[in-house]
């Protein structure tokens, strides 16, 4: 995204360098934009900021603080606005293992479903209402954020 562009602008195709504060604001902006029941894909390399983005979304939703995924593939965070569900597909060995996550059931109960590493779930990942790609920037205090969809 160009400097000054909004994450809510939709898929600009241009990554934008962001500080942690800007990343938090972008997540809050996206939270306000998305309708209940929305699915968000978060893609990027290890350490690119996907979980940080989830934590910022949880904060924007006044949810309990989001944790960094460990061995649990799904975390749920209560919010006054509804349940945030965070699925991390990194540890899936093959796409069919995503069936065990029951994305349909998660979508029925979630105000927002955030999926890290959706490409590992393949065809079993529900289509996104928003897709945010994150990447490392030259400045280690920043991340590149692109609103793909």
RAZI-V27986 format. One record per pair of residues at least 4 apart in sequence whose C-alpha atoms are under 7 Angstrom apart, sorted by the first residue. I is the first residue (numbers start at 1). J is the second residue. Records with the same first field share a line. If there is no record, write none. Layout:
I=J ; J
This chain:
1=5 ; 12 ; 13 ; 14 ; 15 ; 16 ; 146
2=14 ; 16
3=16
7=26 ; 30 ; 147
8=29 ; 30 ; 33
10=147 ; 148 ; 149
11=147 ; 148 ; 149
12=147 ; 148
13=146 ; 148
14=146
15=144 ; 145 ; 146
16=144 ; 145 ; 146
17=137 ; 142 ; 143 ; 144 ; 145
18=22 ; 23 ; 142 ; 143 ; 144 ; 145
19=23 ; 141 ; 142 ; 143
20=24 ; 142
21=25
22=26
23=27 ; 53
24=28 ; 53 ; 56
25=29
26=30
27=31 ; 53 ; 56 ; 57
28=32 ; 56 ; 57 ; 60
29=33
30=34
31=57 ; 60
34=38
36=111 ; 112
37=107 ; 110 ; 111 ; 112
38=111 ; 112 ; 113 ; 129
39=112 ; 113 ; 114 ; 128 ; 129 ; 130
40=113 ; 114 ; 115 ; 128 ; 129 ; 130 ; 131
41=114 ; 115 ; 116 ; 118 ; 128 ; 130 ; 131 ; 132
42=50 ; 115 ; 116 ; 117 ; 131 ; 132 ; 133
43=50 ; 116 ; 117 ; 132 ; 133 ; 134
44=48 ; 133 ; 134 ; 135
45=135
48=134 ; 135 ; 136 ; 143
49=53 ; 134 ; 143
50=54 ; 116 ; 134
51=55 ; 68
52=56
53=57
54=58 ; 66
55=59 ; 65 ; 66
56=60
57=61
58=62 ; 63 ; 64 ; 65 ; 66
59=63 ; 65
61=79 ; 81
62=79 ; 80
63=77 ; 78 ; 79
64=77 ; 78 ; 79
66=77
73=87 ; 88 ; 89
74=85 ; 86 ; 87 ; 88
75=85 ; 86 ; 87
76=83 ; 84 ; 85 ; 86
77=83 ; 84 ; 85
78=82 ; 83 ; 84
79=83
82=110 ; 111
83=109 ; 110 ; 111 ; 112
84=110 ; 111 ; 112 ; 113
85=110 ; 112 ; 113 ; 114
86=113 ; 114 ; 115
87=114 ; 115 ; 116
88=115 ; 116 ; 117
89=116 ; 117 ; 118 ; 120 ; 121
90=117 ; 120
92=97 ; 120
94=120
95=120 ; 121 ; 122 ; 124
98=121 ; 124
99=124
102=106
103=107 ; 126
104=108
105=109
106=110
107=113
118=122 ; 125
121=125
130=149
131=147 ; 148 ; 149
132=145 ; 146 ; 147 ; 148
133=145 ; 146 ; 147 ; 148
134=143 ; 144 ; 145 ; 146
135=143 ; 144 ; 145
136=143 ; 144
137=142 ; 143 ; 144
